[in-house]
Amino acid sequence: MEINNNIQVLYNEVLWLQEVIHNVISTYLEHEGERPHWTQIPQPNITNEESTYAQFVLKWELNSYQRLALALALAPQLKPEILDVFFGRNKIYDRGFTEFGGIIEKNHSGFLPTGQTLLFLITAIEPHLRNKVLEIFSKENILIKEQVIFIEETESFIPEYNGVLAFSKRWFHFFVTGEKPKLEHSSSFPAQKITTHLEWKDVVLNDVVMDQVLELKSWLQHGNTLMKEWELFKKIKPGYRALFYGPPGTGKTLTVSLLGKVSKREVYRVDLSMIVSKYIGETEKNLSKIFDIAQYKDWILFFDEADALFGKRTETNSSNDRHANQQTSYLLQRIEDFPGVVILASNLKGNMDAAFTRRFQSMIHFNMPEISERYQLWKNAFSGKCKLDKEIDLWQIAEEYELAGGAIINVLRLCALSAITRNDTIVTKEELLEGIRKEFKKENKTITTI
């Protein structure tokens, strides 16, 4: 069974780790006798293994130091008792060995390894190998780049390597089940993947807006070629930054979703409610989680209602003003350095800080649809099973009532509910006007009956 094989391969890695730990601690504490270096302890042979873990190690040609880091992070989940040896006491000071690192949590009675624990295993006998640990935790290392393992954040005054060395839950799930890991919306990843069932032909925009959107689409298709083969990286910054602005319901989110669909890129909408914090430094930390994960992925990052994060800076009359301005400056730098595509959406262009707008490659105004566009939106909305009564003059409806595409879809929902309640698929004129009336009421508008 595939899962059993996957687990056995992981288990073998941890058993190898157990031998390494015994070797290093014995050599470090006894200071006598000749022992083989831990790198001479045979690693599990995974050359012919088909497990997901083995394929990952082989694909990325992980060395013994990287495999040691993986095994150490895995141990608390697979065989936590092999780490109990780190509870040994220093007889001189009658306390644990500081150099072993590790912590104990109230919900886990065993030893949780930290970055310091890995540092000890690699450098206890050969301090000059510290650079190997630095390489493992470098942002360029595949284990960090793909968030397979990570060191939990610590307080600013505590050494960085004192954070727990953790194994990503989604990667652990992948290595056990073989199912591709998915990023779940959470406090550690405050963004959500968005998709659409619609196609490019379904989006209704005027010619000016469509031309600008097609420029962005072209970058998504050819940007990598321009940067690498045409060597434009020597002259322009990586990535692409765009601002979509205009009233709600005018197609901003749909357009972003379709751009992702046609370019075969995942689109993640950043959850600003989980990003923005009143506490100094927290907003930056939350944003950092997004950018660090997305840094090496071919994603589109979408900041909807971006005014909350990217608003205008103010004069520094108070510490709060300084904090807000520092926050905006941090965002500006992260967006400018991001090598992927960032799209910001706002209802009003004037709400955005000028420092941001100067750095946008595209600023696209999604205005309210004109009569012909509204007519097409109405036709698209009622092109399925739910139909309009033949007596309804759709052009007259489009001409009379100024509604955005999002509002028209809301009307469709109301009309469909009314029709199915009558056990019918045809929407009457009265039901259509009632739906329009409810949409107008949201904006304190009234309608005149046709």
C-alpha positions in Angstrom: 0.0 0.0 0.0 1.4 3.4 -1.0 0.8 5.2 2.3 2.5 2.3 4.3 5.5 2.5 2.0 5.7 6.3 2.4 5.6 6.0 6.1 8.3 3.3 6.2 10.6 5.5 4.1 10.1 8.4 6.6 10.5 6.1 9.5 13.9 4.8 8.1 15.1 8.4 7.9 14.3 8.9 11.6 16.1 5.7 12.6 19.1 7.0 10.7 18.8 10.2 12.6 18.8 8.2 15.9 22.2 6.7 15.0 23.5 10.1 14.1 22.4 11.6 17.4 24.0 8.7 19.4 27.2 9.1 17.4 27.5 12.9 17.9 26.6 13.0 21.5 28.9 10.1 22.4 31.8 11.7 20.5 31.1 15.1 22.1 30.8 13.9 25.7 33.3 11.1 25.9 36.2 12.8 24.1 38.0 9.4 23.8 38.3 6.7 21.3 38.0 6.9 17.6 34.5 7.1 16.2 33.5 7.4 12.5 32.1 10.8 11.6 28.3 10.8 11.5 28.4 11.4 7.7 29.9 7.9 7.4 26.8 6.3 8.9 25.0 4.9 5.9 21.9 6.8 4.9 18.8 4.8 4.0 19.1 3.9 0.3 16.2 5.5 -1.5 17.5 5.3 -5.0 14.8 2.8 -6.1 12.1 4.0 -3.8 8.9 5.4 -5.3 7.7 7.2 -2.2 6.9 10.9 -2.4 9.6 11.7 0.1 12.3 9.7 -1.8 11.3 11.3 -5.1 11.6 14.8 -3.4 15.0 14.0 -2.0 16.2 12.6 -5.4 14.7 15.4 -7.5 16.4 18.1 -5.5 19.6 16.2 -4.9 19.5 16.8 -1.1 22.8 16.3 0.7 23.3 14.6 4.1 23.0 17.9 6.0 19.7 18.7 4.4 18.4 15.2 5.0 19.5 15.5 8.6 17.5 18.7 9.0 14.4 17.0 7.5 14.8 14.0 9.8 15.2 16.1 12.9 12.1 18.1 12.1 10.2 14.9 11.4 11.2 13.1 14.6 8.6 14.6 17.0 5.9 13.4 14.7 7.2 9.9 13.9 9.4 8.7 16.8 9.7 11.4 19.5 11.4 9.1 22.0 14.6 9.2 20.1 15.1 12.8 21.1 14.8 12.0 24.9 18.6 11.6 24.9 18.8 15.4 24.7 17.3 15.6 28.2 20.6 14.5 29.6 22.0 16.7 32.4 25.2 18.6 32.5 26.8 17.3 35.8 28.9 20.4 36.3 26.0 22.8 36.4 23.2 20.3 37.2 21.1 21.4 34.3 20.5 20.5 30.7 23.1 21.1 28.1 22.5 24.6 26.6 24.2 23.6 23.4 21.6 20.9 22.7 18.9 23.6 22.3 15.3 22.4 22.2 12.3 23.3 24.2 9.4 21.6 26.1 5.8 22.7 25.4 2.9 22.1 27.8 1.1 20.1 25.2 4.1 17.9 24.3 6.1 16.2 27.1 8.9 15.3 24.7 11.9 17.2 23.4 11.1 19.6 20.6 14.3 20.3 18.5 15.2 23.9 17.6 17.5 25.3 15.1 20.2 25.1 17.8 19.7 21.4 18.0 20.6 21.0 14.3 23.5 23.4 14.8 24.8 21.2 17.6 24.5 18.0 15.6 26.4 19.5 12.6 29.0 21.6 14.4 29.6 19.9 17.8 32.8 18.2 16.6 33.5 20.5 13.6 32.6 24.1 14.5 33.7 25.3 11.0 30.7 23.5 9.5 28.4 26.3 10.8 28.2 27.5 7.2 26.3 24.2 6.3 23.6 25.3 8.8 23.5 28.7 7.3 23.0 27.2 3.8 20.2 25.0 5.1 18.3 28.0 6.4 19.1 30.3 3.5 16.1 31.6 1.6 17.6 30.1 -1.5 17.5 26.6 -0.1 14.7 24.5 -1.5 13.6 23.4 2.0 13.0 27.0 3.0 11.9 28.3 -0.4 9.1 25.7 -0.5 8.4 26.0 3.3 9.1 22.3 3.9 10.8 23.1 7.2 11.1 26.4 9.1 12.2 27.8 12.4 9.4 29.3 14.4 9.8 33.0 15.1 11.2 34.0 18.5 11.2 37.3 20.4 13.6 39.8 19.0 16.1 39.5 21.9 16.3 35.6 21.7 18.7 34.0 19.2 17.0 33.1 16.0 18.1 29.4 16.1 16.3 29.0 19.5 13.0 28.8 17.5 11.4 25.3 17.2 12.6 23.5 14.0 9.2 22.6 12.6 8.0 20.4 9.7 5.2 21.9 7.5 1.9 20.1 8.1 1.0 20.3 4.4 4.3 18.8 3.3 4.1 16.1 6.0 0.7 15.2 4.6 2.1 15.1 1.1 5.0 12.8 2.1 2.6 10.4 3.9 -0.3 10.4 1.5 1.2 11.4 -1.8 -1.4 14.1 -2.3 -0.1 17.4 -3.5 0.2 19.9 -0.7 -2.3 22.8 -0.7 -2.0 26.1 1.1 -4.9 26.5 3.5 -6.2 29.9 4.6 -4.9 30.4 8.1 -3.1 32.9 10.4 0.2 31.6 9.1 -1.0 32.0 5.5 -3.6 34.8 5.4 -4.6 34.4 1.8 -7.1 32.4 -0.2 -7.0 30.9 -3.6 -9.6 32.2 -5.9 -10.8 30.7 -9.2 -13.7 31.2 -11.7 -15.8 28.9 -13.8 -16.2 31.7 -16.4 -14.2 32.1 -19.6 -12.5 35.0 -21.2 -15.4 35.5 -23.5 -17.7 36.1 -20.5 -15.9 39.3 -19.3 -17.6 42.5 -20.5 -15.3 45.5 -20.6 -15.1 48.5 -22.9 -12.4 48.6 -25.5 -10.0 50.9 -23.7 -10.1 48.8 -20.5 -9.8 45.6 -22.4 -6.7 46.8 -24.3 -5.0 47.6 -21.0 -6.0 44.2 -19.5 -4.6 42.5 -22.6 -1.3 44.2 -22.0 -1.2 42.6 -18.5 -2.2 39.3 -20.1 0.7 39.6 -22.5 3.1 40.2 -19.7 1.9 37.0 -18.0 2.5 35.1 -21.2 5.8 36.6 -22.2 7.3 38.3 -19.2 9.7 35.5 -18.3 11.0 35.4 -21.9 11.6 39.1 -21.9 13.4 39.1 -18.6 15.6 36.1 -19.2 16.1 35.6 -23.0 15.9 39.2 -23.9 17.9 40.1 -20.8 15.5 42.9 -19.7 16.4 42.0 -16.1 19.4 44.3 -16.6 17.2 47.3 -17.2 13.9 46.8 -15.4 12.8 45.5 -12.0 11.4 42.0 -11.8 7.6 41.5 -11.5 4.6 43.5 -12.5 2.4 45.7 -10.5 -1.1 46.8 -11.5 -3.9 48.8 -10.0 -7.5 48.1 -10.8 -9.8 50.8 -9.6 -13.5 51.6 -9.9 -16.9 51.1 -8.4 -17.8 47.7 -6.8 -19.1 45.0 -9.1 -17.4 46.3 -12.3 -15.3 43.2 -12.9 -12.1 43.7 -11.1 -12.0 40.4 -9.2 -13.4 38.5 -12.2 -10.7 39.9 -14.4 -7.9 38.9 -12.0 -9.4 35.4 -11.8 -9.5 35.1 -15.5 -5.9 36.4 -15.9 -4.8 33.6 -13.6 -6.9 31.0 -15.5 -5.6 31.9 -19.0 -2.0 32.1 -17.8 -2.3 28.9 -15.7 -1.2 30.7 -12.6 -2.8 30.4 -9.1 -4.4 33.6 -7.8 -4.4 34.3 -4.1 -6.5 37.0 -2.6 -4.9 38.4 0.5 -7.2 38.6 3.6 -6.6 42.1 4.8 -8.7 41.4 8.0 -5.9 39.0 9.1 -3.1 41.2 7.9 -3.8 44.6 9.4 -3.0 44.9 13.1 -3.0 47.8 15.5 0.1 46.4 17.1 3.4 47.9 15.9 5.3 45.5 13.6 2.4 42.9 13.4 1.1 44.1 10.0 4.6 43.9 8.5 5.1 40.4 10.0 1.8 39.2 8.6 2.6 40.5 5.2 6.0 39.0 5.3 4.4 35.5 5.7 2.6 36.1 2.3 5.6 37.4 0.4 8.0 34.9 1.8 5.8 32.0 0.7 5.0 33.6 -2.7 8.5 34.7 -3.4 9.4 31.7 -5.5 6.0 30.7 -6.8 4.5 31.8 -10.0 1.5 33.3 -8.4 -0.7 36.4 -8.8 -1.2 38.2 -5.5 -4.4 40.1 -5.3 -5.0 42.7 -2.7 -8.7 43.5 -2.8 -10.0 46.7 -1.1 -6.3 47.7 -0.8 -6.9 51.1 0.6 -6.6 49.7 4.1 -3.0 48.8 3.4 -1.8 51.1 0.7 -3.5 54.4 1.7 -1.8 57.8 1.7 0.9 58.5 4.1 0.4 61.3 6.6 2.5 64.0 8.3 4.3 62.5 11.3 2.5 64.3 14.1 2.4 61.3 16.4 4.0 57.9 17.0 0.9 56.3 15.4 1.6 58.4 12.3 5.2 57.3 12.2 4.1 53.7 12.6 1.6 54.0 9.8 4.2 55.6 7.5 6.8 52.9 8.3 4.2 50.3 7.5 3.5 51.9 4.1 7.2 52.1 3.3 7.7 48.5 4.2 4.8 47.5 1.9 6.2 49.6 -0.9 9.6 47.9 -0.6 8.2 44.4 -0.5 5.9 45.0 -3.5 8.7 46.5 -5.5 11.1 43.6 -4.8 8.4 40.9 -5.5 9.3 39.1 -8.7 5.7 38.0 -9.4 2.5 39.8 -10.3 0.8 41.9 -7.7 -2.7 43.4 -8.5 -4.3 45.9 -6.1 -8.0 46.8 -6.3 -9.5 50.0 -4.9 -12.8 51.8 -5.4 -11.0 55.1 -5.7 -7.6 55.8 -7.3 -7.2 58.9 -5.1 -7.1 56.8 -2.0 -3.8 55.3 -3.0 -0.4 56.6 -1.8 1.4 58.4 -4.7 4.5 56.4 -4.0 2.6 53.2 -4.9 0.9 54.6 -8.0 4.3 55.8 -9.4 5.5 52.2 -9.4 2.5 50.6 -11.1 3.1 49.3 -14.7 -0.7 49.5 -15.3 -3.5 51.6 -13.7 -6.8 50.4 -15.1 -10.1 52.2 -14.5 -13.0 49.8 -14.3 -15.8 52.3 -14.8 -19.6 51.7 -14.7 -20.7 49.8 -17.9 -22.3 51.8 -20.7 -25.7 50.8 -22.1 -24.3 48.4 -24.7 -22.1 46.7 -22.1 -25.0 46.5 -19.7 -27.1 44.9 -22.4 -24.4 42.3 -23.0 -24.2 41.7 -19.2 -27.9 41.1 -19.0 -27.8 38.7 -21.9 -25.0 36.8 -20.4 -26.7 36.6 -17.0 -29.9 35.1 -18.4 -28.3 32.9 -21.0 -28.7 29.6 -19.0 -31.7 27.7 -17.8 -33.2 30.8 -16.1 -34.7 32.8 -18.9 -36.5 36.2 -19.1 -40.1 36.5 -20.2 -40.3 37.4 -24.0 -42.2 40.6 -23.3 -39.2 42.1 -21.5 -37.2 44.6 -23.6 -33.7 43.9 -22.4 -32.2 46.9 -24.3 -34.7 49.2 -22.5 -33.8 47.6 -19.2 -30.1 48.3 -19.9 -30.8 51.8 -21.0 -33.0 52.7 -18.0 -31.1 51.2 -15.1 -27.4 51.8 -14.5 -26.1 48.7 -12.8 -22.7 47.1 -12.6 -22.1 43.5 -13.5 -22.0 42.4 -9.9 -25.3 43.9 -9.2 -26.8 42.3 -12.3 -25.7 38.9 -11.0 -27.4 39.7 -7.7 -30.6 40.4 -9.6 -30.2 37.1 -11.4 -30.0 35.2 -8.1 -33.1 36.9 -6.8 -35.0 36.2 -10.0 -33.9 32.6 -10.2 -35.1 32.0 -6.6 -38.5 33.6 -7.4 -38.9 31.5 -10.5 -38.0 28.2 -9.0 -40.3 28.9 -6.1 -43.1 29.0 -8.7 -41.7 25.8 -10.2 -40.8 27.7 -13.3 -37.7 28.7 -15.3 -39.1 31.9 -16.8 -38.6 35.2 -14.9 -41.5 37.7 -15.2 -41.1 41.4 -15.7 -42.3 42.1 -12.2 -39.7 39.8 -10.7 -37.0 41.4 -12.7 -38.0 44.9 -11.6 -38.2 43.8 -8.0 -34.7 42.5 -8.2 -33.5 45.8 -9.7 -35.4 47.7 -7.0 -33.6 45.8 -4.3 -30.2 46.5 -5.8 -31.0 50.2 -6.1 -32.2 50.3 -2.5 -28.7 49.3 -1.4 -27.5 52.6 -2.8 -30.5 54.6 -1.6 -31.8 54.8 -5.2 -35.4 54.4 -6.4 -36.5 53.1 -9.8 -39.2 54.2 -12.2 -41.3 51.4 -13.6 -41.1 50.9 -17.3 
